[in-house]
Structure formats: structure tokens, C-alpha cells
Amino acid sequence: MKLTSFHYDKSSSWNEEQPHTNPDWTLIFVIYGRCVYWIHEKKQVLEKGQWLLIPSDTPMYGRSVPTKIHEKFVIHFAADEAEHVFPLLQQSSHTCRQTGKFDIIADRLRLIHRGWQDKQPYYQALCEAHLQELFVYLQREWDQAATTSATSLLVEQMKVYIQNHYREHVTKDELGACISRSPNYAASLFRQVTGQTISEFVHVTRIKTAVYMLRHSALTVTEIAEFIGYNDPSYFYRVFRRLTGLVPTELVSDRETIRK
């Protein structure tokens, strides 16, 4: 699997046409809003959380929904030997799916984007490793497409509970009680559907809030850490660095620069 190009779009006036002679596969993942593609003249609307996989040598045209901003990641790659590993890359027509693993897929795409921009030594190998990992999640989810809507609803209930209590210590016992199931069942189901453990999802939810507060509040890093549930600032720094690739003070510096 060889990554040939990667870009991030944020626009309300985007349009693009891909000729049928393009030798690469294309993967699109929408993280906000929606856009529209025509593949072999068949219309495909893509919304937040949906991904679209287009085989090589497939003509397509895409554009923004007029006056509506959307954000998406677009990857072009050569499948090479990965075709023998992932059945998704054996499809002769385009594939579209709504993911239940939004956070983990968006996280991997951000890592690829950062690496592709920074171009540190061996960046291509690292980006391609992240891309292959991403396809593992997509393929697993595709294989588990039989997950029932009732099961998905249970996971959504657990997500809502976490979003309402992420500043506290959320346990599998609490989530089990939330969906009237055993703690072990709740933890297993949550990981199966989201690709994350309960703890990982709690950390992601906390760090999302931290990013916003670091950019837009007047609180110190320590105050923000305590507010979102981290009593140890050094631990907050480690988790923040692991999930974002940044340190909290970088965002605080940006905030102070903007205010000046």
C-alpha cells in the first residue's frame, strides 16, 4: 500500500473531477458537513462519519453543497499487495459506509495528515503504516456489518452517558447499569463497535474539551486539567501529547498571540 497524495479540504465552494485514467485508489472521509460525488454518473451524498472508497481508473466528479461548509480528508494510494489482504480492495465498484468508529478513524487520518505535512525522516513509511492500520478498522467494521440497530443504540446510550460524566471516573459497572446489561458485556460491546476501550473514549472526550478550552478560555493549563478530570497535570500533559501530538502550552501560546 503506497500513499501517493493526501489532503484536507475545508470549503463551501470545492469541486474536483477525476479522470478515468487515474491509477490510484481514492479514500474520502467526511468529518463535518456534507458533499456530493458522482461516480459513473451515479450520485453519492457523503455526510459526517461516512467514508467513500473509489477504485483506480474510476471517473468521478465531486462538489460542495452550495453555501454549506464541509471538511474531509482525501487519500490517494496504490493498493499493491494490500489487495490480497483487504477484501475491500477487491471491489470493482465504489464502496460507501457510515462508520461507528468515527473518533479512531479521524484520529488516524489526522496522524497521517500531520506526518505528510511535516515530512520528518521516514514519514512516508510511517504514514503508510497508519493507512494500513486504518484499513484494518474499516475492514473489520465492514465484516461486522451485521451489527443490529438495537446494539448500535446501546452503544450510543453509553456514549451519551460518558459525554455527560467524562469529568468523573467512568466505569464499566456504570455503563452496564446505563444499558441494563452486565459490566463485562457493556465493556466488550463498546470496544467491538467503537474500536476503543471505555477509558480511551473518556480520554478522547476529555481532550476534545481541553483543546477547546485551551484555545478559547482564560484558564491556565492546570485549571483546565482539573476541570476535565485530571488531578495530576503531568499525566494530563502525557495524555494530551499522546492523543494530539502537541503539548497544551502550544495552544495557550496561540491563544495569547491571537488576543494581542
N, C-alpha and C positions, 0 to 999 in steps of 0.2 A: 504494500500500500504506500504509494508515493504522493505526498502532498505537493501540488503544483501552484496553487494560489489560495489565499484566504483573505476575506474582507468582511468588514462590519458596515451595515447600512443603517442610517437613521435619516429618514426623509419622508416628505409628503408629495414629492414630485419625481420619484425614481422610476425609471423604465430601462429595460435591458432586453436585448434579443440575442439568442444563442443559435448559431448556425448548426445544421445537421452534421457538419464535419468536425465538431468538437470531439477530440479523442478521450476527454476526461469525463468521469462521473461528477455529478454535482449534488451536494447535500445542502439544503437550506433549513434553518431552524429559526422560527419567529419567536422573539422574546417579548414583543409588545405590539399591540395593534394588529393590523392585518394587511395583506397584499394579495395580488391576483396573478396567477400564471396561466398561460395557455400552452398546453403540451400536445403536439399533434392536433392543434385546434380545439382541444378539449379543455374547458375552463376548470381551474382548480383554485379555490379560495383558501388561503393559508391564514390561520389566526394564531394568537399567542399559545405556545405549547405544542404547536404542530410542526412536524418535520416532513420534508419532501425530498425524496431520493430520485434523481433523474439519471438513467443510464447514459453511457457515452453515445455519441452520434445521434442524439435526440434533439430535434429542433424545438425551441421553446421561446416564448415571449412573456415578459413579466412587467408589471407596473404597480405603482401605489394606488390605493383607493383615493380618489380625488379629495384634497383638503385634509386627509387623515394621516397623521404621522405613524410610521411603523418602524420597528427595529428588528434586525435579523442578522444572523451570521450566515455566510455563504462560503462553502469549501469546494474547491475543485481538486480532484485527485485521480490518480491512475490506480485501478484496483490490483493489478498484478496477481500475485499468488493468493491474495486475500479472497479472491473469487471462489477458491476451493475451501475456504474456511467459513465464510458467511453466506448462507442461502439468500440473504437479501441482495447480494451482489450477483446472484444468478438470475435475477428477474429481468425479463426482456422489456418490460414497460415500467413507467414511473410508479413509485410507492409513496403513499402519504398516510400519516398516522398521528393521532393525538397522544402525547406521552404522559405517563403518570409519574415520570422521573424528571420533572422539569428542572429542579434545582441542580441535580447531579449532572445532567446533560449540559445545562447552561454553564455550570462551573468548569467542565472540561473544555468547552468552547472558549471560554474566557482565558483559560490557561494557554490554549493553542494561539489565540489572538495575541496575547502578551508576548509569548515566545517568538511568534512570527514577526512582530514589530521590533522587539529588542535585538534579535539576531545575535545572541550570545553564542560562543563556541558550541558546536554540535546541536544548534537549535532545531535544525530540520529533523534530526533523529528523534529528539525529544517531542516535537510537535506530532510526528507520525506515530510515536508510541501512544500519545494521548488520543489521537484519532482512532487508533486500533482499539484502545480501551473503550472509547465512546461507542464504537460499533458493537462491542460485546454487550453493552447495556441495551442498545437498540435491538439487537438480535434476540436477546433474552426476552425482552418485552414483546417482541413480535411472536416469539414461540409461545408465550404465555397469554396470548390474545383471548384465551377462553375465560379469563378472569371475569366474573359476573359483575353486573352493575351493583348488586347488593354488597359485594365485597368491596368494590370501589367506594361505595357510600360509607362503609365502616371506616375506611382509611381517611376519607375526608373529615369524618367526625373527629378522628384522633388528631388530624392536622389543626382543626379549629380549636380543639382543647389546648394543644401546645401553643398556638398563637395567642391564646388568652392567658396562658400561665407560664410563658417561656422565661420569665424573670425568676421563677421558682425552680425547685428541683423536681422535674417531671419524671415519674417512674412508670414502669410497665404496669404496676398494680393500679395506678390511677387511670391509665389508658384502658386497661381491661375493664375496669368499672364503668368507664365512659361509654363503652360499646357493649357492656353486659356479656363479656367473654373472659376467659382466663387470662392472666397476665402474660403467660408464655405464648398463647395464641395471638394476643394483641401485638407483642413484640415481633413475632415471626411474620405475621401478616403485613405489618408496617414495613419491614425490611424487604419482603418479597415484592411489594407493589411499588415502593418508592426508591429502592436501591440504597437506602440509608437506614442506619440504626436510629432508634429514638433519640439517643444522645447526639448523634451527628446532626439530626434535623433541628434539635434545640439550639445547638451551637450556630448553625446557619441562620436560624431565625434571629438569634441574639445579635449576630454580627451584621446582619442587614440593618437592624435598628441602630447599631453603633455607627455604621457608615453614614447614615442619615444625620445622626446627632453630631458626629464629628464635623460634618460639613455645614450644618445649619444651626447648631445651638451654641450657647456661650459657655457650656460646661467644660470642665477640664477632662482629660483622659481618664483620670482616676474616678471622677464623679460619674462619668458615663459607664465605666466598667462596673461600678457598684450598682448603678441604676438598672442595668440589664442582667444582673445576677452574678457578677464575678467579684468576689471579695478580695481576691489576690490579683492586683494589677499586672504582675509579671506573667501570670497564667493567661490573663486576657490578652497580653501582647503576643504570647506564643500562639494562641488560637487564632487571633486576628491575622497574624503573619501567615499561618498555615492556610487559611481559607481565602485570603485576598492577595497574598504575595507582597503586601505593603505593611508598614508599621503605622499605628494610629497617629503618631505625630506628623506624618506626611500630610494627612488630610487636615489636621489642625493648622498646619502651616499654610495650606491652600486657603483655608477659611480666613485666616488673618490677612493674607495678601489681598483677598477679594474685598475685605472690609476697609482696607486702606485706600 
